[in-house]
Amino acid sequence: KTRQIQIQTVICDKMRRQKVVFPVCQEILKSNMFVLLLVLALIQNSFPHVRANTDESRPGGLSIGEKISEIGFYQSIDIQSADPIYKSRSDYQDITVLESKHYGKILVLDGVLQLTEVDAASYNEMMVHIPMMDHISGAKNVLVIGGGDGYVLSEVLKYDSVERVDHVDLDSEVIEVCKKYFSWGRAWDDKRVSLHVSDGAAFVKDSPDGFYDVVIQDSSDPFTWNDEGEIVPLPSGSLYTKEHITHIKRILSVNGVFNFQVRLSCRFYFIVFLL
């Protein structure tokens, strides 16, 4: 049976390098059953119709911003120059790296802000530390799906219990860019890491039963909207199907934990499914 529990968002200001689990998380996540944690990104991944654009007209100079059309909200970050540090088109998406005045380097994919050097921890640490700390005996085998920027991977590697991490991402160029331009880019050099440039759903389907103690899926959204408001499917859509989730459950070990990012349009809470 399925129990659906809605809990308040837990905010952590100083979770980095601190093995701390909040009491509310401890109580809710005490379970020997398969756990799905739907973690919502609170900025760029929480809203549809988000597009980044550079703005030279605003007071104070250049900025890159996002407009959230549903609520008429606009937010921006001051940048050093309109000329990006890096810009290219991979087989799957536009990749841009900008330098900001206060937040360090910014990664932008297909016009959507993904992270900045300064505040990347607020999302990625929650993606990693909740499932890793919740594993009852210390996760040894970990699968990371997506997360081509490498931050989730770097956080997983902080755990001494980890013996193997399979990292699967479809876009090798994002990985190479982040290796070069972001401080955590050396994570892939760790001997415990095996990088697979592959479709995440296909990799999971071919994986053995009960192998992974923790699976973290830091994928992009399954679809977006064009300027006319029409839904445009994205390659990551296969990672949100019933078939894929069923295979995730199959490859988890006893007491295994699955944590993944999903967008539920303007909702700021976690939904926990215990099956």
N, C-alpha and C positions, 0 to 999 in steps of 0.2 A: 504494500500500500504506500501511498505518498502522503507525506505531511508537508504542508507549506507554511513556513514560519517567516513572518516579516519582523525584522529587527531594525533598530536605529543604526545609522551609519556610525561606525567607530572611527574617530579621528585620532591619528597618532602623529605628534610633532617630532618626537625624538626616538623613533623606532630603530634607526640605523645602528647596526652593530650591537643592539641590545636585545637579548633573547627574552622578550617580554610578551606575554599573552594576556590580553585584558580579560577580566572575570567573565564578562558577558560572552566573549568568544569561547572561553573554556567550557562554560555550561552548555552552550548551544552546539558546540562541535564535539562533545563527548559522545561518540557513537562508533560502533563497530560496523556500521552499514556504509554503503556507498554514498559518498557525499558529493553533491554538486554545489559549488559556490559560484553564483552568478555575480561577478564583481563588476560594478559599473564604473567606468572612467568618468570622473566628475567634471571634466572640462571638454576636451575635444571629442570624446566618444559618446557623450551623453545626449547629444542633440542631432537630429537631422538638419539638413540645409545649412551646414557649417562650411564656409569657404574662407580661406586665408587670402589676404591681398595686401600689397604694400601701399602705404598711404603717405604721400609727401606733403599733404596740405595741412595736416593736423598741427596744433601748436606743439613746439618742442622738437619738430623734425620728423625724420623717417620712422615708420613703425610698420609692423605686420599685424594684421588683425583678423578676427573672425566675427562674422555676423550670424546670429541665431535668429532666423526669420520668424519662427513661431512666436517669439516673445519680444521681437524688436530690440534685441540686446546686442551690443557690439563691445568687444574687448580687444585690446591691442598691447603689443610689446614693442618698446623702442628698439630699433636696430641701428647698427653702426653705419651701414651702407646699403644702398639698393642693389649693389652688385654682390651676389652670393659668393660664399667661399667655394661652394661646389654646386653645380647644376647639371643634370643629365636626364635622359629618358631611358629606363631599362625596358625589358620586354613587357613589363607589367604596369609601370607607373612612373610619374615624374618624381625625381629625387632632388631636393634642395637642402643645402646647409647654409644657414645665415649666422651672423655674429650679432648678438644683442648687447645693449649697454649694461644691463644688470643681470641677465639670466644666462650668460655664457652662450654657447652655440645652440642653435635651434634646428631640429630635424623636421622637415616638411615633406609629406608624401602626397602627391596628387592635390596639392593646394591645401592640405589639412595639417595643422600643427600636431606633431606626434609627441614631442617632448622638448624640454630645455635641460641643459646641464644642471642648473641649480635646483629645479623643482621636480625632476624626473623621479626622485625617490618616493614622492607622496603617492604615486600610483603603483609603481613597480614593486616597492617593498610590501605593500598590502597583497599584491598578486602572489608573492613568493612566501612570505613568512607565516601567513595564516595556515596554508596547507602543510608547509614543512614542519612547523611547530606542532601541528595537530597530529602528525603521524605518530602512532603509539610507540613505535620502537626505533624511530630514526630512519628516515628514508635513505635507501642505498641506491636504487635505480630510479632515475627521474627522466621524464620526457617533457621537453619544452617544444610546443608547436607554435610557430610564429615568433614574434618578438625578435625580428631581424636586427633591431638596434642593439641587442646584446645585454641590455640592462637586467632583464629577468635572469638570464643565464649567469651573469656575474654575481647576483644575489644568491642563487642556488648553490654556487660553488663555495660560499662562506660556511657551509655546513660540513663538518668533518666526517659525518656519517655517509656522505655521498661518495659512492664508488664509481658510478657511471651516469653520464648525462647524454642523452641523445637529443640533439637540437635539430629540428626540422623546419626549414623555411623555403619558400618558393623562389624568392628573389635574391640571388647571390650578390647582386650589385649593392643592395642596401647593406648587406653584411660587410662588404669590402669598404664601403664609404664610412660606416661606423667604426670599423677597425682603425681607419686612418684618422678620423676627426674627433672621436670621443674617448675620454680617459679610460673608460671601462672596456675599450676595444680589444684588450689583450685576453679577455675571458676565453676566447676560442683556442688560445695557446695551451690552456690547461690540459694535461694528459688524460684527465677523466672525461673530456668532451669529445663526442663524435658528431661532426656536422654532416647533415644530410640535406642537400639542395634538392628538394622534392616536394610533391604535393602532400600536405599533412594528412588528409583523409586516406590517401592511398597507403601512406606509411603505417598509419594506425591499423588499417585493414589487414596488412601483412605481418603485423607484430604478434608475438606469441601470447597465449593466454596467461594472465596472472603475473606478468613480468614486472610492471612498473609500480613502485610504491606511491609515487606522486606524478600526476600529469598536470601541467600548466599550459593552458592554451591562451596565448596573448596574440590573438589574431585580429585583423581588421574587420570591419562590419560586413555583413553578408550582402548589403546593397547600399546604394546612395541615391541621391536625386539629382537630375540635371536642372538646368536653369528654367525649364518649363514645368518643373514639379513632377516629372515622370520618374518612376523608380528605375534605376539602372543596376542590374545584378553585378556583383563583384566576384572575382575568383574564389574568395574565401567563403562563399555561400555553402560550399560542400561541407564546411566544418560546423554547420549549424543544423544538419539534418538528423532525423531520428536514427538513421542507419549509422552515422558517424558516432553519435552519442552511445549507441548500443555497443559498438566496437570499443569505445573508451572503457565502458564498464567491464567488458570482457578481458581487456589487457591489464586491468588493475589487479594488484595483489590483494590478499585478505587485509582489511583495514586500509586499503588504498584510498587516496584522496585526489579528486579532480577539481581544479579551480580554473575558471575561464571568464573572459571579458565578454559582456554582451550589452547592447544598447537597448533600452526600453523607453526611449523618447521622454526625456525630461523627468525621469523618476530617480530620486536619490536615495535608494535603499538597496540592501542586499536581500535576495530571496534565496533561502536555503532549502534544497530538496533532499529529504532523507528517504531513500528507497529500500 
